[in-house]
Amino acid sequence: LQGNMLQLTQSIEGVVRQMPWLFGIALFAMSILLYSQAATVRALMPLGIALSISPMILVALFPAVNGYFFIPNYPTVVAAINFDRTG
């Protein structure tokens, strides 16, 4: 990600400055793919800072990194689905 930071910043800077909530959608989508809140924050928050998104907005968007339960892929979640016999 660091090697492409300049290209990423230039391509999405205008859009995110007008609609910073779109960065929250990116956080949510990446947390689904990365399966980790910490990995999502580590990968994308520097990009948010580079895009000049307000730190207050970045903090407000933090709950969006909880999307890793959107797709049931953890063994404990799959087991809980199997244990549920309520129909």
C-alpha positions in Angstrom: 0.0 0.0 0.0 2.8 2.4 0.8 4.3 2.0 -2.7 1.1 3.1 -4.3 0.1 5.8 -1.7 0.7 8.7 -4.1 -1.4 7.3 -6.9 -4.2 6.2 -4.5 -4.2 9.7 -2.9 -4.4 11.5 -6.2 -7.2 9.4 -7.6 -9.6 9.5 -4.7 -8.8 12.8 -3.0 -11.4 14.9 -4.6 -14.2 12.5 -4.1 -13.4 11.8 -0.4 -13.0 15.5 0.3 -16.6 16.1 -0.9 -18.1 13.0 0.7 -15.9 11.8 3.6 -18.5 9.2 4.6 -17.3 7.2 1.5 -14.2 6.5 3.4 -16.3 4.7 6.0 -17.6 2.4 3.3 -14.0 1.6 2.3 -13.2 0.8 6.0 -16.2 -1.5 6.2 -15.4 -3.3 2.9 -11.7 -3.7 3.8 -12.5 -5.0 7.3 -14.6 -7.8 5.6 -11.7 -8.7 3.4 -8.9 -8.4 6.0 -10.9 -10.1 8.8 -9.3 -7.8 11.4 -10.1 -4.4 12.9 -6.5 -3.7 13.6 -5.3 -4.6 10.1 -8.0 -2.4 8.6 -7.0 0.6 10.7 -3.3 0.0 10.1 -3.9 -0.2 6.3 -6.4 2.5 5.7 -6.1 5.2 8.4 -2.8 6.5 7.1 -4.6 6.9 3.8 -7.4 8.8 5.5 -4.8 11.1 7.1 -3.0 11.6 3.7 -6.4 12.5 2.2 -6.7 15.3 4.7 -9.8 13.8 6.3 -10.5 15.4 9.7 -9.3 13.4 12.6 -12.7 13.8 14.2 -14.3 12.3 11.2 -11.8 9.4 11.2 -12.7 8.7 14.8 -16.4 8.9 14.0 -15.9 6.4 11.2 -14.0 3.9 13.4 -17.1 1.7 14.0 -17.1 0.9 10.3 -14.1 -1.4 10.8 -16.4 -3.9 12.5 -17.5 -5.4 9.2 -15.6 -8.6 9.6 -18.7 -10.4 11.0 -20.6 -9.5 7.8 -19.5 -12.8 6.1 -19.6 -15.7 8.6 -16.1 -17.0 8.2 -14.8 -17.4 11.7 -15.1 -21.0 13.0 -16.9 -19.8 16.2 -19.5 -18.0 14.1 -20.0 -21.0 11.9 -20.3 -23.2 14.9 -22.9 -20.9 16.5 -24.9 -21.1 13.2 -24.8 -24.9 13.4 -25.8 -24.9 17.1 -28.9 -22.8 16.4 -31.8 -25.2 16.0 -34.6 -22.6 16.3 -35.2 -22.7 12.6 
